[in-house]
Amino acid sequence: MANHSISESTVVGASKTNKKASKRWIAIDRLNILVEVRISAVTEATGITLKLLESSNGGEFHLVGDQSEVSLTSMTCASSSDIANATNTFTETTHGRITGSPVVFNAGTAAPTGLTDGDTFYIINVTANTFKLANSYERALEGNEVSISDDGTGNQVFFDARYEIRMVESDSSDAAQLPVSEYIALGVDTGSGDSITISTVLS
């Protein structure tokens, strides 16, 4: 993937599709378009959706949605039952994350001591149902976990910080048009009380 970096763009919700969060010219020279989106901050009250929006510049290469939009996903750990500070372990049944996966932390009533609200951490996969956190991708691979000295209070939420969105061409005859440049926009659906900061777009 080429790195089409953007300046940090923050979208604050008001039940709208915000097409200004990130717009990129992407040279389409293949039938499948894969865009990776990384976020660095998020507050979700209603629901946030990331989506690719096809070109409106009159080009002949038409795209249809195929996993072309994703909703933000997260894990919620109750301090009273899902966090064990003695072993720095968090429990989420069948969490599905692999070591090195980035997450953005949203603190509950009080964050466990050792974690800072809004920071990005990296998963250390312990078992199918448990994980620990690291301060960097490299530390996660090394198994160097963050130490917490208490469980905090309330529900601690970890938003996945990396998403992949894909679109495919709608008609195989369009392959004859390749290579061609089309304008592919990243759209963000936000609701009241939602806020998201997009830090990087890779395509």
KEKE-3310 file (N, C-alpha, C; in steps of 0.2 Angstrom, whole numbers, plus 5000, padded with zeros to 4 digits):
npx = (5004:5002:5007:4995:4995:4986:4983:4978:4961:4947:4930:4915:4900:4884:4873:4876:4883:4900:4910:4922:4931:4942:4949:4955:4965:4965:4975:4968:4972:4969:4957:4951:4949:4957:4957:4965:4961:4966:4963:4964:4958:4942:4925:4910:4893:4881:4884:4896:4901:4912:4916:4918:4916:4910:4917:4912:4915:4913:4919:4923:4924:4916:4911:4905:4898:4907:4909:4911:4909:4911:4907:4912:4921:4922:4928:4921:4926:4921:4925:4922:4922:4929:4942:4959:4970:4981:4987:4987:4977:4964:4947:4938:4925:4929:4937:4944:4955:4972:4989:4997:4987:4980:4972:4960:4959:4945:4941:4931:4921:4932:4948:4959:4973:4988:4983:4979:4966:4960:4972:4982:4983:4991:4987:4991:4989:4982:4974:4960:4950:4956:4966:4981:4989:5000:5012:5017:5018:5029:5033:5022:5024:5035:5029:5029:5020:5008:5008:4995:4988:4976:4959:4951:4935:4918:4914:4926:4932:4938:4942:4943:4957:4961:4955:4949:4943:4934:4931:4924:4926:4911:4908:4915:4920:4924:4938:4945:4947:4957:4974:4966:4962:4953:4942:4941:4933:4934:4921:4912:4900:4892:4884:4874:4883:4894:4912:4927:4944:4953:4968:4977:4977:4978:4982)
npy = (4994:5011:5026:5037:5049:5060:5076:5077:5074:5079:5074:5079:5074:5076:5069:5066:5064:5066:5072:5078:5074:5066:5066:5058:5057:5043:5032:5021:5005:4992:4979:4978:4989:4994:5001:5007:5013:5023:5027:5040:5045:5044:5046:5039:5040:5038:5031:5027:5027:5021:5024:5021:5032:5032:5039:5055:5061:5058:5048:5032:5021:5011:5009:4997:4994:4983:4977:4990:4999:5001:4999:5006:4996:4989:4984:4981:4982:4978:4985:4980:4966:4961:4965:4962:4968:4962:4954:4961:4960:4959:4954:4948:4940:4929:4938:4940:4948:4951:4949:4965:4973:4989:4999:5012:5019:5022:5029:5023:5027:5029:5028:5013:5014:5018:5018:5029:5040:5041:5037:5027:5010:4994:4977:4963:4947:4935:4924:4916:4923:4933:4947:4958:4974:4985:4998:5001:4995:4987:4984:4976:4965:4960:4956:4965:4971:4984:4990:4989:4996:4996:4992:5002:5010:5008:5005:5001:5005:5000:5005:4998:5003:5002:5000:4991:4995:4990:4991:4985:4983:4986:4980:4968:4972:4984:4983:4985:4999:5001:5008:5020:5035:5039:5048:5044:5045:5046:5044:5049:5044:5051:5053:5062:5067:5060:5059:5058:5056:5055:5048:5043:5038:5024:5017)
npz = (5000:4996:5005:5008:5017:5028:5035:5052:5054:5061:5065:5070:5076:5069:5065:5051:5034:5032:5021:5020:5029:5024:5008:4994:4979:4970:4961:4950:4946:4946:4950:4962:4976:4990:5005:5019:5035:5049:5065:5078:5089:5097:5101:5104:5103:5097:5084:5072:5056:5043:5026:5009:4995:4979:4963:4956:4945:4932:4926:4918:4925:4936:4953:4965:4981:4991:5005:5007:5017:5035:5052:5067:5078:5095:5111:5127:5144:5160:5175:5187:5184:5173:5173:5179:5189:5196:5187:5176:5166:5154:5151:5138:5130:5117:5109:5097:5093:5087:5092:5093:5087:5086:5098:5103:5118:5129:5144:5158:5172:5180:5175:5175:5185:5177:5164:5151:5147:5130:5125:5113:5113:5111:5107:5117:5114:5124:5127:5119:5125:5133:5136:5136:5137:5127:5126:5113:5096:5094:5108:5111:5103:5109:5121:5131:5143:5149:5165:5177:5192:5198:5196:5190:5188:5183:5165:5154:5138:5123:5107:5091:5081:5068:5052:5037:5021:5007:4989:4974:4956:4945:4933:4923:4911:4912:4915:4904:4904:4911:4914:4925:4932:4946:4957:4974:4988:5006:5017:5031:5042:5055:5071:5083:5096:5093:5089:5079:5076:5062:5057:5048:5031:5020:5005)
capx = (5000:5006:5004:4992:4994:4983:4983:4973:4955:4942:4923:4911:4894:4877:4869:4877:4889:4905:4914:4928:4936:4948:4948:4961:4965:4968:4975:4965:4975:4967:4949:4949:4952:4957:4959:4966:4960:4968:4960:4968:4953:4935:4920:4904:4887:4876:4886:4900:4902:4917:4914:4921:4911:4913:4919:4907:4919:4911:4924:4919:4926:4911:4912:4900:4900:4908:4913:4913:4908:4912:4905:4917:4920:4925:4927:4920:4928:4918:4930:4921:4922:4933:4949:4963:4976:4986:4990:4987:4974:4957:4943:4932:4924:4930:4939:4946:4961:4979:4995:4999:4981:4979:4965:4960:4956:4940:4940:4925:4920:4939:4953:4963:4979:4992:4980:4977:4960:4962:4978:4982:4987:4992:4984:4994:4984:4984:4970:4954:4945:4959:4972:4985:4990:5007:5012:5019:5017:5035:5032:5016:5027:5039:5026:5030:5014:5007:5006:4990:4989:4970:4954:4947:4928:4914:4916:4932:4930:4943:4939:4948:4960:4963:4949:4950:4937:4935:4927:4926:4922:4904:4907:4922:4922:4928:4945:4948:4948:4963:4974:4963:4962:4946:4942:4938:4932:4932:4916:4911:4893:4892:4878:4874:4888:4900:4918:4932:4949:4956:4975:4981:4974:4983:4978)
capy = (5000:5018:5029:5043:5052:5066:5079:5074:5077:5077:5075:5079:5072:5080:5065:5068:5061:5071:5070:5082:5071:5064:5065:5057:5055:5036:5029:5014:5001:4985:4978:4979:4995:4992:5007:5006:5019:5022:5033:5041:5047:5043:5046:5036:5039:5035:5026:5030:5022:5024:5022:5024:5035:5032:5045:5058:5065:5057:5043:5026:5015:5012:5005:4996:4993:4976:4979:4997:5003:4997:5002:5006:4991:4990:4980:4984:4978:4980:4985:4975:4959:4959:4967:4959:4972:4958:4951:4966:4956:4961:4949:4950:4933:4928:4945:4940:4952:4947:4954:4971:4976:4995:5001:5018:5018:5027:5027:5023:5032:5031:5023:5009:5017:5015:5019:5036:5041:5043:5035:5021:5004:4988:4971:4957:4942:4930:4918:4918:4927:4938:4951:4963:4980:4987:5005:5002:4989:4983:4981:4971:4959:4958:4954:4969:4974:4990:4988:4993:4995:4995:4990:5007:5009:5009:5001:5003:5004:4999:5005:4996:5009:5001:4997:4990:4996:4988:4992:4981:4986:4983:4977:4966:4975:4990:4982:4988:5006:5002:5011:5026:5039:5040:5051:5040:5049:5043:5047:5047:5045:5052:5054:5066:5065:5056:5062:5054:5059:5050:5050:5040:5034:5020:5014)
capz = (5000:4996:5011:5007:5023:5028:5041:5056:5053:5066:5062:5076:5074:5070:5060:5044:5031:5032:5015:5020:5033:5020:5001:4991:4972:4970:4954:4950:4941:4948:4950:4969:4979:4997:5009:5027:5039:5056:5069:5084:5094:5096:5106:5100:5107:5093:5080:5067:5050:5038:5020:5002:4991:4972:4960:4953:4940:4925:4924:4915:4930:4941:4959:4969:4987:4993:5011:5006:5023:5041:5058:5072:5083:5101:5117:5133:5150:5166:5180:5192:5183:5167:5173:5184:5189:5198:5181:5170:5161:5152:5148:5133:5127:5110:5107:5090:5091:5087:5095:5089:5085:5089:5100:5106:5125:5132:5151:5161:5177:5182:5171:5179:5185:5172:5157:5151:5142:5124:5122:5109:5115:5107:5110:5118:5114:5129:5126:5115:5129:5137:5132:5139:5133:5127:5124:5106:5092:5096:5114:5110:5100:5114:5127:5137:5145:5153:5172:5180:5199:5201:5190:5188:5189:5177:5159:5150:5131:5118:5100:5086:5078:5061:5048:5030:5017:5000:4984:4968:4950:4945:4927:4921:4905:4914:4915:4898:4905:4916:4921:4925:4939:4949:4964:4979:4994:5012:5020:5038:5045:5062:5074:5089:5102:5090:5087:5077:5073:5057:5057:5042:5026:5016:4999)
cpx = (5004:5003:5002:4990:4990:4984:4977:4967:4950:4935:4919:4904:4888:4873:4870:4882:4894:4910:4921:4933:4942:4946:4955:4960:4968:4969:4973:4968:4974:4959:4947:4953:4951:4960:4959:4965:4962:4965:4964:4964:4946:4931:4913:4898:4882:4878:4890:4902:4907:4915:4918:4915:4914:4913:4912:4909:4917:4915:4920:4920:4921:4912:4906:4902:4901:4912:4915:4912:4909:4910:4911:4916:4924:4924:4926:4921:4925:4924:4929:4921:4927:4940:4953:4969:4982:4990:4990:4983:4967:4954:4938:4931:4925:4932:4941:4952:4968:4984:4997:4993:4981:4972:4966:4956:4951:4939:4933:4924:4927:4943:4957:4970:4985:4990:4978:4971:4962:4968:4977:4986:4987:4991:4990:4989:4986:4981:4964:4950:4949:4965:4975:4986:4998:5006:5014:5018:5023:5035:5027:5020:5032:5036:5027:5024:5014:5005:5000:4989:4982:4965:4951:4940:4924:4916:4921:4931:4937:4941:4945:4950:4962:4957:4951:4943:4938:4930:4929:4923:4916:4904:4914:4924:4925:4935:4948:4950:4954:4970:4970:4963:4955:4947:4938:4938:4931:4927:4915:4904:4894:4885:4879:4878:4894:4906:4923:4937:4953:4964:4979:4976:4979:4979:4984)
cpy = (5006:5022:5036:5047:5059:5069:5077:5078:5074:5079:5074:5078:5076:5076:5067:5064:5066:5069:5073:5079:5069:5063:5064:5055:5048:5034:5022:5010:4993:4985:4979:4985:4993:4998:5005:5013:5018:5028:5034:5043:5046:5043:5044:5036:5036:5030:5029:5024:5025:5021:5025:5026:5035:5039:5048:5063:5063:5051:5036:5020:5016:5007:5003:4994:4985:4977:4986:5001:4998:5002:5001:5000:4992:4984:4983:4980:4981:4980:4980:4968:4957:4962:4964:4963:4967:4955:4955:4963:4958:4955:4951:4943:4934:4935:4946:4945:4949:4952:4959:4975:4983:4996:5008:5017:5024:5025:5027:5029:5034:5025:5019:5013:5014:5016:5026:5037:5044:5041:5029:5016:4999:4982:4966:4951:4936:4923:4921:4923:4933:4941:4956:4969:4982:4994:5006:4995:4984:4980:4975:4964:4956:4955:4958:4973:4980:4987:4992:4991:4995:4993:4996:5006:5011:5004:5005:5001:5004:4999:5003:5002:5008:4997:4997:4991:4994:4989:4988:4984:4982:4979:4975:4969:4982:4989:4985:4995:5007:5004:5018:5029:5040:5044:5047:5044:5044:5047:5045:5049:5046:5054:5059:5064:5061:5061:5057:5058:5054:5053:5048:5037:5031:5017:5011)
cpz = (5000:5002:5008:5013:5023:5035:5046:5055:5058:5064:5069:5073:5074:5065:5053:5041:5030:5027:5015:5025:5030:5013:4998:4983:4972:4963:4954:4945:4943:4949:4957:4972:4987:5001:5016:5030:5046:5059:5076:5090:5092:5102:5102:5105:5103:5088:5074:5062:5045:5032:5014:4998:4983:4968:4956:4947:4933:4922:4922:4920:4936:4947:4962:4976:4988:4999:5011:5012:5029:5047:5063:5077:5089:5106:5123:5139:5156:5171:5185:5191:5178:5168:5180:5185:5192:5192:5175:5164:5160:5149:5143:5129:5119:5107:5100:5088:5091:5090:5090:5086:5089:5092:5104:5113:5127:5139:5153:5166:5179:5178:5176:5179:5181:5165:5157:5145:5136:5121:5117:5112:5110:5110:5111:5119:5119:5128:5121:5119:5133:5133:5137:5134:5133:5125:5117:5103:5094:5103:5115:5108:5105:5120:5133:5138:5149:5160:5174:5188:5202:5195:5187:5190:5183:5171:5155:5143:5127:5111:5096:5082:5071:5058:5041:5027:5010:4996:4978:4962:4949:4938:4925:4915:4906:4915:4909:4899:4909:4912:4920:4932:4941:4956:4969:4985:5000:5016:5027:5040:5053:5065:5080:5094:5100:5088:5085:5074:5068:5056:5051:5037:5021:5011:4994)
residu = (MET:ALA:ASN:HIS:SER:ILE:SER:GLU:SER:THR:VAL:VAL:GLY:ALA:SER:LYS:THR:ASN:LYS:LYS:ALA:SER:LYS:ARG:TRP:ILE:ALA:ILE:ASP:ARG:LEU:ASN:ILE:LEU:VAL:GLU:VAL:ARG:ILE:SER:ALA:VAL:THR:GLU:ALA:THR:GLY:ILE:THR:LEU:LYS:LEU:LEU:GLU:SER:SER:ASN:GLY:GLY:GLU:PHE:HIS:LEU:VAL:GLY:ASP:GLN:SER:GLU:VAL:SER:LEU:THR:SER:MET:THR:CYS:ALA:SER:SER:SER:ASP:ILE:ALA:ASN:ALA:THR:ASN:THR:PHE:THR:GLU:THR:THR:HIS:GLY:ARG:ILE:THR:GLY:SER:PRO:VAL:VAL:PHE:ASN:ALA:GLY:THR:ALA:ALA:PRO:THR:GLY:LEU:THR:ASP:GLY:ASP:THR:PHE:TYR:ILE:ILE:ASN:VAL:THR:ALA:ASN:THR:PHE:LYS:LEU:ALA:ASN:SER:TYR:GLU:ARG:ALA:LEU:GLU:GLY:ASN:GLU:VAL:SER:ILE:SER:ASP:ASP:GLY:THR:GLY:ASN:GLN:VAL:PHE:PHE:ASP:ALA:ARG:TYR:GLU:ILE:ARG:MET:VAL:GLU:SER:ASP:SER:SER:ASP:ALA:ALA:GLN:LEU:PRO:VAL:SER:GLU:TYR:ILE:ALA:LEU:GLY:VAL:ASP:THR:GLY:SER:GLY:ASP:SER:ILE:THR:ILE:SER:THR:VAL:LEU:SER)
# end
